């Protein structure tokens, strides 16, 4: 039996509405929906928010995930993990599962050192995971190798097909990146039509923004995993 297709939802609340209260409400609803549907990872990627606002939204997102976990009907379904984009401090403060690092960010080893040291003995740290789950953005097979060597848990490789102002890496480059020991997920222009080509090329799973935000998440999960 082939490995279970990992699914990774990257948030973009600005795509939901013009006003901020509606954006936040709809994003939290989508996070709850994604958790209920069995998405493995949710990356909170709201880079425009000031720290206080990001922390507030992240805390609400973590609460939405915990509430959805309580309503899960499949006892064997893995728990959805919340990763905060590039902000280890916020991840620790709201007891998230880990962080997502940019390709030019600090290393996974540095995050683990910060996680182990900062807040030790405080109530927030006691409730946080013992070790963070760390995902890293990569754009070449060499970057994937480096991320694995630095202790990352998984890699999001982009753009495979398309991204604004970026040259697509293509399936062959992605195929080479996927040969690494670390799980590599495909991102960038992934659709229902080409997702299984990524899986055939060695992808451990699929990462996306629009695929999850613009569709019923349960349908997305079913369609991406039905042939896996």
N, C-alpha and C positions, 0 to 999 in steps of 0.2 A: 504494500500500500504506500503511495507517495506521501511525503510529509504534508501536514496540514498547511494550507496557504495562509500566511500571516497577512493581516490587514491593518493598515496604518492611516488613520484619518488626521489630516493636517487642517487646523481651523483657520477660517478667515471670516470674522464676523462682519466685516465691511461689505461683503457680498449680499448680506441679508436685507438690509434696509438703510434708509438715509439717517434716521435718528438713532442715537446711541441706546436709549432704553430698549427699543425694539430689537436692535442688533444683539444686545446681550441676552434678552429673553429667548430669541430664536436660536442663538448659538447654544445656550444651555439646554434647550429642548433637543437640539440635534445631538449634543453630547450624550444626553440621556438615551436617546434613540439608538445611537451607535453602540453604547454599552449593552443595552438590552439585546441588540442584534448580534453581539459576539465579536465586535471589532477588537483586535488585540491591543492596539496602541492608539492613543489620542495625543497629538502634539499641539499644545496650546501655543500658537504662533502669532500672537497679537503684538507685533513689534512696535506699533505706534503709540501704545499706551504708556503713560508715566508709571513709575514703579508702584505707587500706592494703588492706582486703578488696576494694574496688572495683577497685583497680589489679591485684590478684592475679587476680581473675576476668576482667578485661579482657584481661590478658596470655594467659590460657588460651583466651579466646574468639578472640583474634587467631591463636593457634597452631592452633586448630581450623579456622579459615577457611583458613589457609595449607595445612594438611594436605588439606582438602577440595579446594582448588584444584589440588593435584598429581594428584588422582584424577579430575578432570573429563575427560569423554570428548569433549566438543564443543570444538574449538579456537577456535571463533568466539564462544563464550559469554563475555559480559563478566564480569570479576572482581567478586565480591561485595565491597562496601565496608563496613567496620566504622566506625560513628559512635558516639562516647561522649556520653551525654546531659549537656550543660551543663558538662563538665569538660575544658577545653582542656589543663590540666596533665596529667591522666591520659592523654588522647589522645596527647600528645607523648611521655610516658614509655613507653608501650607500642607506639609507632609505628603507631597507628591511622590510618585514612584521613581522619578528620575528626571533626567534632562536630555534635550536634544542639542547637540553641538554643531555649529557651523564648521565648514572645512578649515577655516582660519582661526578657530576658537582655541581656547585652552584645551589641553589633552584630557582624555578620559582618566588617565592616572592622576592628574591634578584635581579633577572633580572628585575622585574617590578620596583623595587626601583631605580636601576641604570638607567633604561629607562626614568623614570620620572625626574630624577635629572640631568643626564649628558647631556650637550648640550642645556639645556633649554634656549630659546631665540635666538638660532643660526638659520640660514636659514635651515641647514640640519635637525635640530630637528623639526622645524616648519612643514617640509614636511613629516616627519616620522609619522607612525600611533600613535594615542594618547596612545595606550597600545599595547605591543608586543603580538603576537601570539606565544605561547610556547608549543613545543612538547618535550617529555622526553622519553629516552630509558629506558625500564624496562625489567627485566628478571624473575620476579616472581609476583604472585598476591599481595604480601605484598608491593613490590616496586610500583605497580600501585596505591594502596591505599595511599601511602605516596605522590606520585606525585600529586594525586588529592587533597589531603589535603593542599599541598603547592601551589596550584593555577595554575597547568598546565592546558592547554586547551585540549590536547590530548596526548595519549601515543602510542609509537611504541614498541610492545612486541616481543622480539626475544631471541633465535631463536626458532621458532615453529617447523620446520622440520630439518634444517641443517645449520651449519655454521662451517667454518674451526676452529679447536681447541676449539670447544664448544659443550657441551652436549645439544641435543635438549630438549626443555621444553615439547613438545608434545601437542596434542590437548586438553587433559583433563586439564592440567595446564592453557592453554590458555582460555579454557571455564570458569574456575574459575576467571581468571583475567578480562574477559569480562563482568562479572557481576557488575563491579564497575560503578559508576555514570558517569565516564569520558569515552569518546570514545576511544576504544582500537583497534589499527590496527595490523595486523599480518605481521611479517617479518621473513625471514630466510628459504630459500628453497621453497618459494611459487611459484607454477607454475599454468598453466591453469588447469592442472589435479586436483590439490588439493585446489585451491583458494576457491571454493564454500564450501568445508568442513570447512574452516575457517569461512566463513560467516554464515554457519549453526551453528557453535559453538559460535556465538555471536559477531564476528568481526564487527566493524564499517566500516572497509575497509581493503585495502591491501597496504602494503609498499614493495618496491622492488628496486633493482638496475638492475639486468640482464633482468628481465621481460620487463622493459621499454627500456633499452638501446639496446637490441638485437632483438627487434621486432618493427613493425610499431605501434606507440603509439595509433593511432586512433583505430586500430584493438584490441589492449589490452583493451582500455577503453570500446569498444563495447562488447567484450567477457566477461569482468568481471561484467559489469552492466546488461547484457541481461537477466539474471535469478534472478537478485537481486530484 
